[in-house]
Amino acid sequence: MNEDGNAAGSLPVLLDRWRSDLAAWAIPEHIAAAVTESPWVLPRGVFARRADRMAAAPSGPSFQRAWQALDPPGSVLDVGSGAGAASLPLLPRCTALTAVDSEPDMLGLLAQRAAAAGLQPSLVAGRWPDVAKDAAVADVVTCYHVVYNVPDIEPFLAALTSAARRTVVLEMTSTHPLVSLNPLWLQFHGVIRPDRPRAGDLLAILAAMGVSTWHEEWRRPAGQDYGSFEEMVDVTRRRLCLPPERLDDVRQALIQFGVDPVNPVDLGSAGRAVLTISWDGKG
């Protein structure tokens, strides 16, 4: 556990670096044009299983930090909610829940689960911070595994702070989550993919913004989020911009890189380093 101090580098330089590092993840045009399916697949079943697993057995510093901030019980705003992996474990201390996500299907998955637990959430479809004005201010704001999708990070973070009365709890992998596919990109396309930005870059940005943060690096145990090995193979194929006839090649590559077909978890998920970052809201 650490208290974050001032980091080297001016804010404009750090923001430009974050933006350019994320831009480097763009898929080469000739590879993307060779397939008809989007590589940016969001498998609903994976998100739903992950949310159910987190709700059934809450654990880890992110949960603990948000749980402590909800004493006394209070409202939660879940930004980039997915199916509710961040907010559903908090329902026993949650007096009101607002979920923001750009995917309406994800909001539907969360709403079903929250309603089954006796809470009717407020749902806001759209991108943060564009829809921040439509989301109620809350005691605790959660934002898990979203920031690597946000090139314009400063207003995103500032809006999280403005929306929180007590605390913001942000969770991210220490390195970009798609780094684990880099060996497969090299194998199938001969392309060397980037490995930045990283969590330390976000901490530097927050420090340069004048935000005093608490953070802890830890390792989240891997879970079986895929319904089957074949589902994982197909999702990986699409992420790699490969056509359906390469399914068997992807299947063999995943096994070669250590995936157990009986218990399929994402490459790199086992023992993957995760960072919990929290800071005070506007009060």
Backbone as CSV, one residue per row, in Angstrom:
resi,resn,N_x,N_y,N_z,CA_x,CA_y,CA_z,C_x,C_y,C_z
1,MET,0.851,-1.177,0.000,0.000,0.000,0.000,0.890,1.231,0.000
2,ASN,0.447,2.207,-0.772,1.268,3.385,-0.910,0.416,4.628,-0.992
3,GLU,1.006,5.741,-0.550,0.429,7.039,-0.822,1.208,7.621,-1.987
4,ASP,0.498,8.020,-3.034,1.160,8.458,-4.248,1.641,9.897,-4.116
5,GLY,2.901,10.157,-4.429,3.427,11.514,-4.393,3.484,12.110,-5.778
6,ASN,4.214,13.222,-5.915,4.351,13.879,-7.200,5.188,13.016,-8.130
7,ALA,4.760,12.910,-9.383,5.485,12.122,-10.370,6.163,13.057,-11.365
8,ALA,7.270,12.588,-11.932,8.006,13.410,-12.882,7.199,13.561,-14.170
9,GLY,7.360,14.708,-14.831,6.686,14.931,-16.099,5.509,15.864,-15.943
10,SER,5.399,16.805,-16.872,4.279,17.735,-16.816,3.009,17.045,-17.280
11,LEU,1.878,17.570,-16.834,0.602,16.958,-17.181,0.391,16.887,-18.696
12,PRO,0.620,17.959,-19.471,0.414,17.836,-20.924,1.265,16.746,-21.559
13,VAL,2.515,16.603,-21.112,3.376,15.555,-21.659,2.836,14.173,-21.314
14,LEU,2.424,13.995,-20.071,1.890,12.706,-19.643,0.602,12.355,-20.385
15,LEU,-0.257,13.340,-20.590,-1.510,13.102,-21.314,-1.258,12.762,-22.773
16,ASP,-0.319,13.458,-23.400,0.012,13.163,-24.793,0.579,11.752,-24.925
17,ARG,1.402,11.366,-23.960,1.993,10.022,-23.999,0.911,8.965,-23.839
18,TRP,-0.011,9.173,-22.906,-1.118,8.218,-22.702,-1.926,8.072,-23.988
19,ARG,-2.249,9.213,-24.604,-3.062,9.192,-25.824,-2.330,8.481,-26.965
20,SER,-1.051,8.776,-27.134,-0.304,8.161,-28.234,-0.056,6.675,-27.976
21,ASP,0.163,6.312,-26.717,0.350,4.900,-26.396,-0.906,4.092,-26.722
22,LEU,-2.069,4.639,-26.417,-3.311,3.931,-26.741,-3.549,3.893,-28.253
23,ALA,-3.186,4.969,-28.942,-3.358,4.991,-30.392,-2.526,3.909,-31.065
24,ALA,-1.404,3.548,-30.456,-0.530,2.523,-31.027,-1.190,1.145,-31.048
25,TRP,-2.287,0.978,-30.292,-2.995,-0.305,-30.279,-3.917,-0.485,-31.484
26,ALA,-4.051,0.536,-32.316,-4.876,0.389,-33.519,-4.370,-0.787,-34.351
27,ILE,-5.279,-1.569,-34.877,-4.911,-2.738,-35.674,-4.506,-2.272,-37.072
28,PRO,-3.382,-2.763,-37.597,-2.969,-2.371,-38.950,-4.112,-2.533,-39.950
29,GLU,-4.268,-1.545,-40.802,-5.437,-1.491,-41.684,-5.545,-2.721,-42.578
30,HIS,-4.434,-3.219,-43.089,-4.505,-4.357,-44.013,-4.966,-5.626,-43.298
31,ILE,-4.712,-5.719,-41.990,-5.173,-6.884,-41.227,-6.654,-6.759,-40.901
32,ALA,-7.075,-5.582,-40.448,-8.488,-5.372,-40.115,-9.378,-5.518,-41.347
33,ALA,-8.885,-5.092,-42.514,-9.691,-5.122,-43.736,-9.879,-6.531,-44.280
34,ALA,-9.078,-7.471,-43.801,-9.143,-8.838,-44.331,-10.257,-9.662,-43.706
35,VAL,-10.923,-9.140,-42.670,-12.007,-9.883,-42.012,-13.245,-8.996,-41.924
36,THR,-14.394,-9.632,-41.774,-15.653,-8.890,-41.688,-16.124,-8.687,-40.256
37,GLU,-15.617,-9.465,-39.309,-16.043,-9.378,-37.911,-15.179,-8.375,-37.145
38,SER,-15.814,-7.640,-36.232,-15.059,-6.698,-35.415,-14.164,-7.442,-34.436
39,PRO,-12.882,-7.023,-34.328,-12.011,-7.655,-33.338,-12.288,-7.192,-31.916
40,TRP,-13.035,-6.107,-31.775,-13.292,-5.545,-30.442,-14.544,-6.184,-29.859
41,VAL,-14.513,-7.490,-29.791,-15.667,-8.266,-29.350,-15.848,-8.134,-27.837
42,LEU,-17.120,-7.992,-27.431,-17.468,-7.945,-26.017,-18.371,-9.141,-25.716
43,PRO,-17.794,-10.275,-25.331,-18.610,-11.470,-25.102,-19.499,-11.326,-23.875
44,ARG,-20.804,-11.230,-24.095,-21.753,-10.992,-22.994,-21.683,-12.071,-21.932
45,GLY,-21.553,-13.332,-22.380,-21.507,-14.425,-21.416,-20.329,-14.317,-20.477
46,VAL,-19.179,-13.876,-20.991,-17.984,-13.731,-20.162,-18.210,-12.675,-19.094
47,PHE,-18.772,-11.518,-19.484,-19.029,-10.448,-18.519,-20.045,-10.889,-17.475
48,ALA,-21.071,-11.631,-17.901,-22.099,-12.073,-16.966,-21.535,-13.067,-15.957
49,ARG,-20.741,-14.020,-16.434,-20.156,-15.004,-15.524,-19.207,-14.338,-14.531
50,ARG,-18.449,-13.360,-15.019,-17.515,-12.670,-14.124,-18.271,-11.913,-13.040
51,ALA,-19.349,-11.229,-13.421,-20.142,-10.492,-12.437,-20.751,-11.441,-11.411
52,ASP,-21.255,-12.575,-11.868,-21.855,-13.541,-10.946,-20.807,-14.097,-9.977
53,ARG,-19.614,-14.338,-10.505,-18.549,-14.876,-9.654,-18.131,-13.860,-8.597
54,MET,-18.010,-12.597,-8.999,-17.617,-11.544,-8.046,-18.695,-11.320,-6.991
55,ALA,-19.957,-11.371,-7.408,-21.051,-11.153,-6.459,-21.156,-12.294,-5.459
56,ALA,-20.856,-13.506,-5.914,-20.990,-14.672,-5.037,-19.869,-14.739,-4.001
57,ALA,-18.692,-14.252,-4.370,-17.551,-14.347,-3.448,-16.716,-13.070,-3.539
58,PRO,-17.201,-11.967,-2.970,-16.464,-10.696,-3.044,-15.109,-10.808,-2.343
59,SER,-14.082,-10.245,-2.970,-12.750,-10.288,-2.366,-11.860,-9.270,-3.051
60,GLY,-10.713,-9.029,-2.449,-9.713,-8.176,-3.053,-9.754,-6.746,-2.549
61,PRO,-8.652,-6.009,-2.707,-8.570,-4.634,-2.204,-9.586,-3.675,-2.795
62,SER,-9.975,-3.868,-4.064,-10.954,-2.953,-4.663,-12.294,-3.080,-3.937
63,PHE,-12.740,-4.318,-3.770,-13.985,-4.543,-3.031,-13.866,-4.011,-1.613
64,GLN,-12.774,-4.327,-0.938,-12.612,-3.906,0.454,-12.612,-2.393,0.596
65,ARG,-11.965,-1.704,-0.331,-11.905,-0.241,-0.259,-13.297,0.368,-0.443
66,ALA,-14.043,-0.119,-1.434,-15.390,0.402,-1.674,-16.336,0.017,-0.541
67,TRP,-16.199,-1.202,-0.038,-17.045,-1.683,1.056,-16.860,-0.826,2.296
68,GLN,-15.614,-0.508,2.624,-15.335,0.337,3.786,-15.888,1.743,3.604
69,ALA,-15.835,2.244,2.377,-16.355,3.586,2.107,-17.874,3.645,2.205
70,LEU,-18.522,2.483,2.150,-19.985,2.419,2.286,-20.404,2.133,3.724
71,ASP,-19.613,2.571,4.668,-19.966,2.502,6.085,-20.004,3.940,6.621
72,PRO,-21.180,4.527,6.801,-22.510,3.928,6.689,-22.911,3.660,5.239
73,PRO,-23.949,2.842,5.034,-24.406,2.538,3.682,-24.700,3.805,2.882
74,GLY,-24.521,3.708,1.579,-24.725,4.875,0.734,-24.954,4.468,-0.704
75,SER,-24.948,5.454,-1.583,-25.229,5.235,-3.000,-23.945,4.927,-3.762
76,VAL,-24.095,4.221,-4.876,-22.966,3.798,-5.708,-23.238,4.214,-7.152
77,LEU,-22.209,4.743,-7.801,-22.217,5.007,-9.237,-21.144,4.126,-9.855
78,ASP,-21.540,3.247,-10.760,-20.626,2.299,-11.390,-20.401,2.734,-12.839
79,VAL,-19.216,3.243,-13.128,-18.895,3.794,-14.448,-18.199,2.727,-15.284
80,GLY,-18.757,2.464,-16.472,-18.275,1.341,-17.272,-18.608,0.043,-16.597
81,SER,-19.859,-0.080,-16.225,-20.303,-1.120,-15.282,-20.208,-2.531,-15.816
82,GLY,-20.302,-2.716,-17.144,-20.442,-4.073,-17.648,-21.670,-4.713,-17.020
83,ALA,-21.540,-5.976,-16.654,-22.666,-6.695,-16.036,-22.745,-6.500,-14.530
84,GLY,-21.795,-5.722,-13.948,-21.897,-5.399,-12.528,-20.846,-6.014,-11.631
85,ALA,-19.681,-6.390,-12.186,-18.652,-7.030,-11.360,-18.180,-6.136,-10.224
86,ALA,-18.180,-4.812,-10.436,-17.741,-3.891,-9.385,-18.831,-3.610,-8.373
87,SER,-20.057,-3.397,-8.851,-21.114,-2.886,-7.972,-21.982,-3.953,-7.327
88,LEU,-22.199,-5.084,-7.984,-23.079,-6.101,-7.399,-22.578,-6.611,-6.045
89,PRO,-21.262,-6.785,-5.838,-20.809,-7.218,-4.511,-21.094,-6.203,-3.410
90,LEU,-21.381,-4.956,-3.782,-21.608,-3.896,-2.792,-23.079,-3.726,-2.413
91,LEU,-23.963,-4.501,-3.021,-25.401,-4.287,-2.832,-25.858,-4.345,-1.374
92,PRO,-25.266,-5.188,-0.521,-25.744,-5.197,0.870,-25.580,-3.860,1.594
93,ARG,-24.677,-2.998,1.139,-24.508,-1.678,1.740,-24.910,-0.548,0.793
94,CYS,-25.556,-0.907,-0.295,-25.887,0.066,-1.337,-27.339,0.521,-1.186
95,THR,-27.537,1.825,-1.011,-28.900,2.363,-0.877,-29.495,2.742,-2.228
96,ALA,-28.650,3.006,-3.214,-29.095,3.331,-4.571,-27.929,3.059,-5.506
97,LEU,-28.246,2.565,-6.697,-27.203,2.215,-7.661,-27.507,2.849,-9.012
98,THR,-26.523,3.557,-9.538,-26.580,4.063,-10.907,-25.471,3.406,-11.698
99,ALA,-25.815,2.839,-12.863,-24.830,2.168,-13.709,-24.727,2.895,-15.040
100,VAL,-23.492,3.152,-15.464,-23.221,3.809,-16.740,-22.426,2.852,-17.611
101,ASP,-22.882,2.637,-18.843,-22.133,1.807,-19.780,-22.542,2.187,-21.203
102,SER,-21.607,2.079,-22.119,-21.915,2.402,-23.515,-22.679,1.285,-24.206
103,GLU,-22.755,0.111,-23.571,-23.435,-1.046,-24.156,-24.745,-1.314,-23.423
104,PRO,-25.900,-1.025,-24.039,-27.192,-1.274,-23.383,-27.370,-2.719,-22.942
105,ASP,-26.822,-3.676,-23.701,-26.958,-5.084,-23.324,-26.305,-5.360,-21.972
106,MET,-25.179,-4.714,-21.736,-24.498,-4.886,-20.456,-25.350,-4.325,-19.320
107,LEU,-25.942,-3.167,-19.548,-26.815,-2.578,-18.533,-27.994,-3.494,-18.232
108,GLY,-28.490,-4.169,-19.247,-29.584,-5.119,-19.035,-29.165,-6.282,-18.153
109,LEU,-27.968,-6.793,-18.375,-27.458,-7.880,-17.532,-27.332,-7.439,-16.084
110,LEU,-26.823,-6.228,-15.878,-26.693,-5.711,-14.510,-28.063,-5.509,-13.872
111,ALA,-28.989,-4.932,-14.622,-30.321,-4.651,-14.070,-31.009,-5.930,-13.607
112,GLN,-30.890,-7.001,-14.393,-31.497,-8.277,-14.008,-30.927,-8.768,-12.674
113,ARG,-29.637,-8.657,-12.528,-28.993,-9.171,-11.323,-29.285,-8.300,-10.108
114,ALA,-29.281,-6.994,-10.292,-29.595,-6.103,-9.176,-31.042,-6.271,-8.740
115,ALA,-31.958,-6.403,-9.702,-33.375,-6.578,-9.369,-33.599,-7.871,-8.597
116,ALA,-32.877,-8.921,-8.971,-33.005,-10.192,-8.266,-32.547,-10.074,-6.824
117,ALA,-31.653,-9.098,-6.573,-31.173,-8.860,-5.205,-32.008,-7.821,-4.476
118,GLY,-33.060,-7.329,-5.129,-33.992,-6.415,-4.467,-33.725,-4.942,-4.679
119,LEU,-32.881,-4.584,-5.652,-32.584,-3.178,-5.896,-32.816,-2.857,-7.367
120,GLN,-33.561,-1.800,-7.640,-33.802,-1.364,-9.006,-32.808,-0.264,-9.356
121,PRO,-31.836,-0.545,-10.220,-30.816,0.467,-10.506,-31.303,1.504,-11.521
122,SER,-30.656,2.640,-11.504,-30.831,3.644,-12.548,-29.793,3.369,-13.623
123,LEU,-30.231,3.287,-14.874,-29.344,2.900,-15.968,-29.106,4.089,-16.901
124,VAL,-27.846,4.348,-17.203,-27.483,5.452,-18.092,-26.631,4.879,-19.223
125,ALA,-27.184,4.880,-20.431,-26.469,4.358,-21.591,-25.667,5.476,-22.244
126,GLY,-24.369,5.258,-22.386,-23.520,6.256,-23.021,-22.115,6.198,-22.493
127,ARG,-21.284,7.081,-23.023,-19.871,7.106,-22.649,-19.619,8.166,-21.587
128,TRP,-18.831,7.797,-20.615,-18.371,8.725,-19.590,-17.164,9.485,-20.153
129,PRO,-17.058,10.795,-19.930,-17.902,11.663,-19.093,-19.036,12.355,-19.844
130,ASP,-19.293,11.944,-21.110,-20.334,12.609,-21.899,-21.686,12.565,-21.201
131,VAL,-21.958,11.457,-20.483,-23.266,11.296,-19.842,-23.201,11.551,-18.344
132,ALA,-22.117,12.165,-17.876,-21.971,12.395,-16.428,-23.129,13.220,-15.879
133,LYS,-23.622,14.154,-16.671,-24.725,15.005,-16.203,-26.020,14.217,-16.027
134,ASP,-26.121,13.062,-16.679,-27.324,12.235,-16.556,-27.229,11.221,-15.421
135,ALA,-26.056,11.112,-14.824,-25.851,10.162,-13.726,-25.813,10.919,-12.407
136,ALA,-26.523,10.411,-11.425,-26.574,11.087,-10.132,-25.216,11.037,-9.445
137,VAL,-24.901,12.084,-8.693,-23.739,12.055,-7.810,-23.971,10.962,-6.763
138,ALA,-22.907,10.255,-6.402,-23.053,9.129,-5.478,-22.004,9.204,-4.386
139,ASP,-22.241,8.464,-3.316,-21.262,8.417,-2.229,-19.964,7.760,-2.688
140,VAL,-20.092,6.652,-3.393,-18.921,5.920,-3.875,-19.041,5.730,-5.382
141,VAL,-17.958,6.016,-6.098,-17.896,5.799,-7.544,-16.909,4.673,-7.812
142,THR,-17.353,3.652,-8.531,-16.471,2.558,-8.936,-16.233,2.631,-10.437
143,CYS,-15.056,2.215,-10.861,-14.702,2.209,-12.280,-13.636,1.134,-12.477
144,TYR,-14.066,-0.031,-12.962,-13.163,-1.178,-13.063,-12.873,-1.509,-14.531
145,HIS,-11.598,-1.569,-14.868,-11.135,-2.070,-16.153,-11.755,-1.322,-17.335
146,VAL,-11.668,-0.011,-17.246,-12.216,0.871,-18.278,-11.142,1.775,-18.873
147,VAL,-10.185,2.236,-18.068,-9.346,3.363,-18.465,-8.460,3.075,-19.673
148,TYR,-8.133,1.820,-19.953,-7.328,1.545,-21.143,-8.124,1.765,-22.432
149,ASN,-9.414,2.041,-22.297,-10.246,2.374,-23.452,-10.494,3.873,-23.574
150,VAL,-9.775,4.683,-22.785,-10.077,6.123,-22.705,-8.853,6.937,-23.116
151,PRO,-8.763,7.370,-24.371,-7.622,8.198,-24.788,-7.600,9.570,-24.114
152,ASP,-8.767,10.187,-23.969,-8.848,11.523,-23.362,-9.092,11.350,-21.864
153,ILE,-8.032,11.037,-21.140,-8.182,10.521,-19.783,-8.414,11.611,-18.736
154,GLU,-7.903,12.831,-18.924,-8.015,13.846,-17.874,-9.463,14.189,-17.536
155,PRO,-10.325,14.549,-18.514,-11.711,14.838,-18.154,-12.456,13.627,-17.615
156,PHE,-12.061,12.443,-18.051,-12.671,11.217,-17.545,-12.425,11.100,-16.045
157,LEU,-11.163,11.259,-15.629,-10.815,11.140,-14.216,-11.416,12.280,-13.397
158,ALA,-11.379,13.486,-13.949,-11.934,14.631,-13.230,-13.422,14.453,-12.972
159,ALA,-14.133,13.880,-13.930,-15.568,13.662,-13.765,-15.858,12.587,-12.724
160,LEU,-14.979,11.581,-12.621,-15.137,10.586,-11.554,-15.058,11.266,-10.189
161,THR,-14.064,12.141,-10.030,-13.882,12.848,-8.759,-15.091,13.702,-8.430
162,SER,-15.589,14.433,-9.425,-16.730,15.329,-9.210,-17.993,14.569,-8.843
163,ALA,-18.086,13.307,-9.302,-19.309,12.528,-9.064,-19.322,11.842,-7.710
164,ALA,-18.183,11.819,-7.007,-18.082,11.069,-5.752,-18.168,11.996,-4.546
165,ARG,-19.064,11.684,-3.615,-19.107,12.427,-2.343,-18.004,11.938,-1.405
166,ARG,-17.786,10.643,-1.379,-16.810,10.071,-0.439,-15.527,9.622,-1.142
167,THR,-15.651,8.647,-2.045,-14.467,7.960,-2.560,-14.681,7.503,-4.002
168,VAL,-13.581,7.532,-4.755,-13.510,6.875,-6.060,-12.653,5.628,-5.897
169,VAL,-13.113,4.499,-6.422,-12.324,3.267,-6.430,-12.193,2.810,-7.877
170,LEU,-10.956,2.817,-8.363,-10.671,2.451,-9.748,-9.787,1.207,-9.744
171,GLU,-10.131,0.260,-10.614,-9.325,-0.948,-10.742,-8.863,-1.096,-12.184
172,MET,-7.599,-1.488,-12.361,-7.049,-1.702,-13.687,-5.943,-2.750,-13.614
173,THR,-5.693,-3.432,-14.720,-4.545,-4.320,-14.764,-3.273,-3.482,-14.822
174,SER,-2.189,-4.007,-14.284,-0.942,-3.249,-14.247,-0.403,-2.976,-15.644
175,THR,-0.655,-3.895,-16.583,-0.330,-3.685,-17.986,-1.602,-3.814,-18.805
176,HIS,-1.574,-3.328,-20.021,-2.750,-3.387,-20.887,-3.257,-4.829,-20.965
177,PRO,-4.571,-5.051,-20.823,-5.080,-6.427,-20.771,-4.840,-7.237,-22.040
178,LEU,-4.627,-6.586,-23.186,-4.408,-7.327,-24.422,-2.941,-7.669,-24.660
179,VAL,-2.059,-7.265,-23.737,-0.643,-7.628,-23.858,-0.482,-9.143,-23.933
180,SER,-1.375,-9.867,-23.260,-1.253,-11.327,-23.235,-1.411,-11.952,-24.617
181,LEU,-2.043,-11.229,-25.563,-2.202,-11.749,-26.920,-1.034,-11.394,-27.829
182,ASN,-0.081,-10.619,-27.334,1.023,-10.174,-28.187,1.800,-11.324,-28.832
183,PRO,2.083,-12.420,-28.089,2.792,-13.535,-28.751,1.989,-14.150,-29.902
184,LEU,0.653,-14.141,-29.777,-0.173,-14.692,-30.849,-0.213,-13.768,-32.055
185,TRP,-0.202,-12.455,-31.820,-0.118,-11.511,-32.937,1.183,-11.713,-33.704
186,LEU,2.249,-11.954,-32.986,3.529,-12.188,-33.637,3.499,-13.508,-34.411
187,GLN,2.890,-14.522,-33.820,2.843,-15.825,-34.475,1.997,-15.812,-35.739
188,PHE,0.807,-15.195,-35.664,-0.122,-15.270,-36.793,0.066,-14.167,-37.827
189,HIS,0.545,-13.009,-37.393,0.634,-11.876,-38.317,2.042,-11.308,-38.456
190,GLY,2.981,-11.771,-37.623,4.315,-11.198,-37.669,4.356,-9.754,-37.211
191,VAL,3.402,-9.374,-36.368,3.267,-7.993,-35.897,3.678,-7.911,-34.432
192,ILE,4.522,-6.942,-34.122,4.894,-6.682,-32.733,3.934,-5.637,-32.174
193,ARG,3.164,-6.023,-31.200,2.154,-5.144,-30.614,2.760,-4.344,-29.453
194,PRO,2.152,-3.218,-29.088,2.700,-2.383,-28.012,2.506,-3.008,-26.634
195,ASP,3.175,-2.433,-25.639,2.990,-2.898,-24.266,2.703,-1.742,-23.306
196,ARG,2.398,-0.580,-23.839,2.045,0.577,-23.020,0.725,1.135,-23.534
197,PRO,0.020,1.930,-22.686,0.420,2.447,-21.378,0.284,1.390,-20.284
198,ARG,0.719,1.793,-19.080,0.662,0.919,-17.915,0.033,1.669,-16.749
199,ALA,-0.231,0.925,-15.684,-0.898,1.536,-14.529,-0.074,2.678,-13.943
200,GLY,1.254,2.526,-13.964,2.097,3.596,-13.444,1.915,4.908,-14.183
201,ASP,1.586,4.824,-15.467,1.341,6.042,-16.243,0.084,6.752,-15.747
202,LEU,-0.932,5.984,-15.376,-2.144,6.606,-14.850,-1.883,7.241,-13.488
203,LEU,-1.098,6.575,-12.644,-0.760,7.161,-11.351,-0.005,8.480,-11.532
204,ALA,0.882,8.540,-12.521,1.618,9.773,-12.783,0.682,10.883,-13.231
205,ILE,-0.312,10.543,-14.044,-1.282,11.541,-14.499,-2.097,12.075,-13.328
206,LEU,-2.579,11.181,-12.480,-3.348,11.618,-11.314,-2.522,12.539,-10.419
207,ALA,-1.251,12.175,-10.202,-0.388,13.013,-9.377,-0.205,14.391,-10.008
208,ALA,-0.014,14.427,-11.332,0.169,15.702,-12.025,-1.108,16.533,-12.015
209,MET,-2.263,15.874,-11.882,-3.533,16.581,-11.752,-3.751,17.113,-10.339
210,GLY,-2.848,16.783,-9.427,-2.984,17.221,-8.046,-3.869,16.328,-7.207
211,VAL,-4.095,15.097,-7.661,-4.949,14.154,-6.946,-4.069,13.254,-6.076
212,SER,-4.324,13.243,-4.795,-3.597,12.387,-3.867,-4.292,11.034,-3.801
213,THR,-3.584,9.983,-4.181,-4.207,8.662,-4.283,-3.595,7.659,-3.309
214,TRP,-4.382,6.659,-3.001,-3.931,5.435,-2.333,-3.954,4.351,-3.392
215,HIS,-2.953,3.481,-3.422,-3.021,2.377,-4.368,-2.333,1.135,-3.815
216,GLU,-2.764,0.023,-4.323,-2.195,-1.271,-3.930,-2.178,-2.187,-5.135
217,GLU,-1.012,-2.807,-5.386,-0.918,-3.816,-6.442,-1.142,-5.188,-5.820
218,TRP,-1.913,-6.020,-6.497,-2.226,-7.339,-5.989,-2.490,-8.266,-7.168
219,ARG,-2.830,-9.481,-6.885,-3.080,-10.455,-7.955,-4.456,-11.079,-7.769
220,ARG,-5.285,-10.879,-8.778,-6.637,-11.449,-8.724,-6.583,-12.902,-9.207
221,PRO,-7.097,-13.843,-8.429,-7.105,-15.236,-8.868,-7.867,-15.396,-10.180
222,ALA,-7.362,-16.223,-11.050,-8.026,-16.462,-12.330,-9.344,-17.185,-12.108
223,GLY,-10.320,-16.880,-12.958,-11.619,-17.538,-12.878,-12.041,-18.030,-14.247
224,GLN,-12.911,-19.014,-14.266,-13.371,-19.572,-15.529,-14.565,-18.761,-16.017
225,ASP,-14.272,-17.718,-16.794,-15.326,-16.834,-17.287,-15.929,-17.322,-18.599
226,TYR,-15.226,-18.214,-19.274,-15.751,-18.744,-20.539,-16.598,-19.978,-20.278
227,GLY,-17.693,-20.093,-21.025,-18.559,-21.251,-20.868,-17.914,-22.524,-21.368
228,SER,-16.976,-22.393,-22.306,-16.284,-23.554,-22.859,-14.983,-23.092,-23.506
229,PHE,-14.109,-24.038,-23.752,-12.862,-23.739,-24.451,-13.162,-23.236,-25.858
230,GLU,-14.196,-23.791,-26.489,-14.529,-23.370,-27.859,-14.980,-21.914,-27.902
231,GLU,-15.682,-21.465,-26.859,-16.056,-20.053,-26.807,-14.806,-19.181,-26.724
232,MET,-13.854,-19.578,-25.907,-12.609,-18.828,-25.780,-11.847,-18.810,-27.099
233,VAL,-11.801,-19.939,-27.772,-11.103,-20.023,-29.058,-11.715,-19.054,-30.061
234,ASP,-13.040,-19.019,-30.132,-13.695,-18.161,-31.118,-13.503,-16.683,-30.786
235,VAL,-13.603,-16.320,-29.506,-13.373,-14.929,-29.111,-11.938,-14.524,-29.440
236,THR,-10.979,-15.394,-29.150,-9.574,-15.097,-29.431,-9.339,-14.959,-30.928
237,ARG,-9.951,-15.831,-31.718,-9.831,-15.745,-33.178,-10.279,-14.380,-33.688
238,ARG,-11.420,-13.928,-33.186,-11.936,-12.627,-33.633,-11.018,-11.493,-33.192
239,ARG,-10.500,-11.575,-31.955,-9.595,-10.531,-31.476,-8.316,-10.472,-32.310
240,LEU,-7.922,-11.594,-32.868,-6.706,-11.660,-33.681,-6.967,-11.373,-35.157
241,CYS,-8.215,-11.017,-35.505,-8.571,-10.717,-36.901,-8.267,-11.900,-37.822
242,LEU,-8.689,-13.072,-37.390,-8.514,-14.263,-38.202,-9.880,-14.777,-38.649
243,PRO,-9.993,-15.357,-39.834,-11.268,-15.871,-40.324,-11.652,-17.176,-39.634
244,PRO,-12.919,-17.596,-39.757,-13.381,-18.817,-39.077,-12.580,-20.062,-39.440
245,GLU,-12.040,-20.113,-40.665,-11.287,-21.314,-41.056,-9.963,-21.462,-40.306
246,ARG,-9.574,-20.447,-39.504,-8.348,-20.552,-38.704,-8.643,-20.974,-37.262
247,LEU,-9.853,-21.396,-36.995,-10.217,-21.799,-35.628,-9.280,-22.868,-35.075
248,ASP,-8.982,-23.879,-35.877,-8.145,-24.963,-35.359,-6.732,-24.471,-35.066
249,ASP,-6.238,-23.536,-35.881,-4.907,-22.983,-35.633,-4.881,-22.231,-34.310
250,VAL,-5.941,-21.469,-34.048,-6.016,-20.722,-32.788,-6.145,-21.685,-31.620
251,ARG,-6.937,-22.732,-31.801,-7.118,-23.741,-30.754,-5.762,-24.345,-30.353
252,GLN,-4.988,-24.728,-31.337,-3.693,-25.342,-31.060,-2.716,-24.342,-30.434
253,ALA,-2.787,-23.087,-30.881,-1.892,-22.065,-30.331,-2.195,-21.795,-28.866
254,LEU,-3.472,-21.742,-28.508,-3.835,-21.500,-27.114,-3.345,-22.629,-26.213
255,ILE,-3.494,-23.854,-26.683,-2.992,-24.997,-25.911,-1.474,-24.910,-25.772
256,GLN,-0.819,-24.544,-26.869,0.640,-24.418,-26.854,1.092,-23.375,-25.836
257,PHE,0.307,-22.294,-25.697,0.668,-21.223,-24.774,0.148,-21.459,-23.359
258,GLY,-0.377,-22.646,-23.088,-0.662,-23.017,-21.720,-2.104,-22.996,-21.279
259,VAL,-3.055,-22.761,-22.186,-4.467,-22.772,-21.804,-4.945,-24.208,-21.640
260,ASP,-5.623,-24.481,-20.544,-6.177,-25.806,-20.270,-7.591,-25.863,-20.846
261,PRO,-7.850,-26.697,-21.847,-9.195,-26.772,-22.432,-10.280,-27.124,-21.427
262,VAL,-9.910,-27.810,-20.356,-10.900,-28.187,-19.339,-11.244,-27.006,-18.440
263,ASN,-10.295,-26.123,-18.251,-10.493,-24.958,-17.388,-9.934,-23.722,-18.104
264,PRO,-10.635,-23.244,-19.141,-10.078,-22.175,-19.982,-10.167,-20.800,-19.329
265,VAL,-9.009,-20.204,-19.098,-8.948,-18.819,-18.622,-8.064,-18.050,-19.584
266,ASP,-8.312,-16.737,-19.705,-7.562,-15.905,-20.632,-6.060,-16.014,-20.410
267,LEU,-5.315,-15.932,-21.495,-3.859,-15.901,-21.381,-3.462,-14.746,-20.466
268,GLY,-2.618,-15.039,-19.518,-2.155,-13.986,-18.620,-3.054,-13.737,-17.427
269,SER,-4.251,-14.338,-17.387,-5.173,-14.072,-16.282,-4.715,-14.701,-14.971
270,ALA,-4.063,-15.830,-15.055,-3.626,-16.515,-13.843,-2.541,-15.696,-13.151
271,GLY,-2.894,-15.143,-12.019,-1.928,-14.352,-11.280,-1.624,-12.996,-11.888
272,ARG,-2.495,-12.494,-12.750,-2.253,-11.200,-13.380,-2.258,-10.092,-12.332
273,ALA,-1.275,-9.208,-12.433,-1.180,-8.095,-11.492,-2.279,-7.077,-11.768
274,VAL,-2.925,-6.651,-10.703,-4.024,-5.688,-10.760,-3.695,-4.553,-9.804
275,LEU,-4.115,-3.357,-10.150,-3.915,-2.209,-9.280,-5.272,-1.669,-8.840
276,THR,-5.435,-1.490,-7.538,-6.563,-0.753,-6.983,-6.074,0.657,-6.662
277,ILE,-6.767,1.656,-7.182,-6.423,3.053,-6.946,-7.661,3.734,-6.385
278,SER,-7.521,4.470,-5.306,-8.671,5.212,-4.775,-8.221,6.579,-4.317
279,TRP,-9.188,7.495,-4.332,-8.938,8.860,-3.892,-10.242,9.498,-3.450
280,ASP,-10.115,10.595,-2.732,-11.293,11.260,-2.179,-12.106,11.928,-3.285
281,GLY,-13.429,11.897,-3.118,-14.313,12.631,-3.993,-14.389,14.106,-3.579
282,LYS,-15.325,14.802,-4.203,-15.479,16.224,-3.940,-16.094,16.507,-2.564
283,GLY,-16.696,15.471,-1.965,-17.252,15.644,-0.623,-18.637,16.243,-0.635
